[in-house]
Amino acid sequence: MTIEQAERIKEFEIEAESRGENPAIDWKESNSPESLGCLFGDFNGVTLMVYPKGLINVPAVCSYHPPKYPTPIIAAVSAKELWGRQRTRDELFPDKAYKRKGG
C-alpha cells in the first residue's frame, strides 16, 4: 500500500463514519498487469478501487456529478446509491448500457 492509498483510505473511513457507515474494508492488492498495485475492496456490496497515486474510484459507476457528489470520496461513500441508480437505468435501457465503454 502506498502512502497516497493509505491517506485516501483514511479520508474515506472518516467520511463513512461521519455518515454512520461501517468503513471496515478488507482491501486486496491486485497483481494483474492491468491493475498492478491497485487496491480493491467491497463496501456495502459495491467494489471500490484505490489507485497507487491515491485516486479512489467506483468502477461499476460510469459517472457522478457535483454538487451532490463533489469529490471521489463522497462518491465512494455513496457507492451503493450510485450503483443502484445506474443498475436501474441499465435495466431500463439495456442497449445503451451494452454500448457504454465503462461502468
Disulfide bonds with the S-S distance in Angstrom:
none
